[in-house]
Amino acid sequence: MALGVARPASWTAWAVSAVATVLSTYALDLVATAAGLLAVTAGVLDGLAATWLVAVLVASYLAWYLGLRTNLVANLRLLEVTGASTNVLSKAAFELTRRRRPRVRRWAATSGYLLTELAKEVPYYAGAFGAALVADPVDATDAITFLAGANLGAAAYEYALGRGTTAYVAHRAASFDTDWVPADYLRDYYREVEPDEVATIGFFVREIAGACRARPVLYFGTGPTLHHVFLAAPVASEIHLGDYLDANLAEVRRWLDRDPGAHDWRPFVRHTLACEGVAAPTPDDVRHREELTRARVTRLVHVDGRCPSSEPRWATVVSAYCADSATGDPRAWATFMGHVLDRVEPGGLLLTAMLRRSHGYRVGDVTFASAGVDEGDLRRLVRARWGAVDGAVEVHELRDQPDHGYAGIVLAALRRPAGHG
Ligand SMILES: C[S@@+](CC[C@H](N)C(=O)[O-])C[C@H]1O[C@@H](n2cnc3c(N)ncnc32)[C@H](O)[C@@H]1O
């Protein structure tokens, strides 16, 4: 059982959320009011025509929205991973919808946060325009200057809070180095073929047809699992299984060595064969594919997606739920995924799968951070790295999936341009 990073007791999360809400409200007020007063005192908008004043005000709202967006995403991460929030209404909405689908939970938590932030705007309007009405030296320009300054102060505050929260979550989320228990992962995710794997294996079976035959295939971040490996056995000359953790590779080794305590992958082999068109796979069919897979796996390798590799590239790389599930930071995801893309030789094929817009998934009683990325992030990264996006990128919503912390996945089969790299 993993220690140390379980969610805090629920009363602790409520208490932390309440204190954080009060502190954050005061801090926001302080920063925004100071910025507004500073803008008025400095007379930064004095002499501007009315249309320009309005344009500046609109731009300041846009900046505020962008800062707030960073903070809203960070707040979702915080809720998913620790159960606490910097806004107690957001936490209440999250808890009320805890048994609903992740998307509903996220929507509720975000709405709670937004509502509070909008309510906080009212005193600024009342203050600014009230002063303009009753106090002679304060005119409409001053009121708008104050609001624009306050918005920019609030934008900076929300952005800083968002970045700080994201850094905190990264620090608080479970760590692969200390908290990953392969047996918990296998028990929670791989006792039966769940909807995400029905979709993933079906997609991979279809797309591996486009791989170069009789060449080695690399699995990057295979974990303690083999469920995606069976489909490559008829295609590959060799299969190389890479993961960061020795404990995961040891679990794979147990299966290769026919250890009686090794995980039972037969439901997944059956599903793979069914996806390949075998109408009713027999025990012999399953055994045959297991043996072929054992014969094809020739290397278990230690890999670290955070670092570039000097190894030769592979014609086919399969990396499922790895980069997105190894970090809660989208920038770290991009670096990691970029290194995975680098492993594919020009003209080669990448099959990949990622959790869609998830901020965390549970294994045992701990939560690992997820990068919150989606198909747009993947396309942008591939275009930047390979110069083009050539292949299929699919989004699958998961309706009957047990709640592990995600409600959708992205599946992609991407060919690296032949002349690239
Ligand atoms: C959610 S598991 C996915 C495992 C498997 N591909 C699957 O579909 O079930 C994430 C995997 O990423 C691996 N991982 C974490 N940090 C890594 C790193 N820095 N480099 C490579 N793999 C890493 C973990 O060891 C783990 O096996």
The ligand as an ORCA input file, in Angstrom:
! r2SCAN-3c Opt
* xyz 0 1
  C      -0.445      4.910    -16.214
  S       0.978      3.946    -16.475
  C       0.671      3.289    -18.093
  C       1.230      1.939    -18.268
  C       0.766      1.190    -19.531
  N       1.289      1.793    -20.747
  C      -0.728      1.079    -19.604
  O      -1.311      1.423    -20.644
  O      -1.333      0.623    -18.642
  C       2.211      5.179    -16.710
  C       3.558      4.591    -16.932
  O       4.494      5.650    -17.131
  C       5.716      5.237    -16.591
  N       6.570      6.399    -16.341
  C       6.482      7.291    -15.329
  N       7.495      8.181    -15.396
  C       8.224      7.841    -16.478
  C       9.396      8.349    -17.072
  N      10.029      9.410    -16.558
  N       9.860      7.749    -18.188
  C       9.222      6.684    -18.724
  N       8.130      6.145    -18.202
  C       7.626      6.712    -17.096
  C       5.329      4.543    -15.309
  O       6.346      3.698    -14.816
  C       4.091      3.794    -15.749
  O       4.416      2.519    -16.180
*
